[in-house]
Amino acid sequence: MKTWILFLASLLALDANASKTIVDGSLNVDEVTQFDGTPWGIALLNDQEAIVTVKKGVAYKVNLANGKQQALSGLPEVDNRGQGGLLDVAKSPTFDEEKWVYFTYSKPTDEGAKTTLARAKLIDNGFTKWQDLLVSDSASSDSKHYGGRIAFDDKGHVFFSIGDRGVRENAQNLNNHAGSIIRLNLDGSVPADNPFVTHANIRNEIWSYGHRNPQGLFYDTDTHTLWSNEHGPRGGDEINLIRPGANYGWPIVSHGKEYWGPVSVGDGIEKDGIDNPIKVFIPSIAPSSLLRYKGMLFSNWNGDFLSTALALRHLNKVKIEQNGETTETRYLEDLDERLRSIAQDSTGALYIGTDSGKLLKITLAIETSLKKAG
């Protein structure tokens, strides 16, 4: 435990630009199925079936062996404008006993669309007992930066991310939920040990803040740590180690620049009282989902982070060294696809959703495996 604490301390202090990039093409890609729309979220029920959410507001149960799709009933109305819609889907830690499936979506309201965490029970080919667990205070006139990724810890909590909704100052305003990562009990109640639970003027659901648009979220049950990746402005995407109550700086500090010109955003790249990113992407890759690989198929990847990339259209692998330096390897660039969502099965195989509607299965190329065996 002491070694891990020292390692985390070194990560928090590292120079985020101490990194190198490698391009690799050693993966095998099979198309499982094609959707009419963007597969925003993937929840593997087991190694044979998955639930896939499509941004425009529909979800399917997919047979991963033959690609057959079964539309699922019982979903709510979503606001599908801009970056909104039906977002992430995640299988509850208690799914085998209780059948709960969790969703995030942009809920239409009179104030505007709001990032919402919900759950429902999967019974046969439909959802019942739909519950909106938190309709966040995140409405804006803009239709972007909804966040929306979901993660569970091993202590009965669910996390989900919310972007700044296109209003920068939201991320430092703790009177609303925008620009934050939220932590709730599985039933939607607020945990008694949340960092701001005793503050009358702060939203008690907030776990961390100062985020621009976190679209990747992963809880590592081995190290009991929460990780996020998020879209920065031009040149400022990040991977962050998420601590309770911590401020991640947007828009006070940033590694990115304004879209309208070569002008830095904020007051610099770091500041007292603000957590530094573990990894910064310059130029931006537009990271859209995140996991930490644990499996036998790509055994040399164990412990590395995998992020799908939209703008630079690749699968991004980041290895964090003990000294805090990072090595970045890029895969699947030849597909020229905006990669949106990612999941890993028990064999170590990966499933990736693309903005063009494909669900892909990623394994190790046969010729690469034979070379290693020889």
C-alpha positions, 0 to 999 in steps of 0.5 A: 500500500505504501508503494502505491501511495508513493507511486500516486504521489509521483504521478500527481507531480509529473510533467504531463509532457514527458511522453513519447508516441509509437504507432503500431498495427498489430491488431485483428479487427472483425465487424460484429454488426452495423447500427443505424446511428452512433453506438455511444455505450457498450455494456457486456452482459457476458461474453455472448451478449451486449447492450448497446446504446445508440445516440439517437435514443434506441438500444439493442441487445446484440448477439456477439457471435452472429451480430443479430440485434434485438431492439429493447423497449422501455426507453425514455424520450431523449434530446438528440440535438448536438452532442446529446442523446442516449449516452452510456449504458452499464451493467450494475454490479448486482445485475445477476441478482437484480437485473439493474442496468444504468444509463445516462442520457440528455433529458429534455426539460423546460429549462433545457436538456440535462445530463441524467443518470437513470436505471431500469430492470432488463426483463427479456427484451425490454426495460421496466421500473425506469428510475431517473436517479439524478436529473442534474442541474446542468441545463444550458442553451448549448447542446454540447459537453454532456459528459455521460460516462458511468463507472462503479466502484466495489463499495456500492457506489456509482459515478458519472460524469457531466461536462461544463455544457459549453459554459466554462464558468460552470466547472468552478461553480459548485452550486450546479452539477455541470463540469463535475464527476458525481458519486451516488449510492446505487439507489441514487441517494447521496453517500454520507462520506461524499466530500461536500456532503456537509456544505449547504451551498455545494451540490452534495453529489459532487465528487470532483470538479473543474472538468470540461467534458469528461467522456471516459471514466474507469474505476480500477478495483485493484488499486481502488482508484477512479480515472477519467479522460476528458476533452480539452480545448485545442491541444488540451485533452487529459487523463486524470486520477480522480480524488474526492473533492479535487479541482481539475482546473478548467477553465482556470488552467489548461494545456489547450488553446482557444479555437479562434487563435493561438491563445492559451486558455486560463492562467497557465498550465498549473496552479496551487490547489489544482490537480495536474493531469497524469497525461496531456494530449497535444495535439488533441486526440478527442478521447471518448471512453476509457478503460484500464486493460486487464487480460491475457489476450494482450498480456503485455498491456496489463495495467495500461490505459486504453482510450478511443479517439474521435478527432485523431481516429485511433485506439490510444494506449498509454503506459504510465511508468513508475517515474511518471513518464508515459508511453503512448501507442496508437492502433487502428489508424488505418480504419480512419474511424471515429472511435466512440466506445470501448468494452473488454470481455473476460477473454481480454478481447475488446469491443469498439463502437464507431461513429459510423455505426459499426461494432468491432471486435478487436483481437491479436493478429494471428501472424503477430501471435505466431511470431511471438510463439516462435 
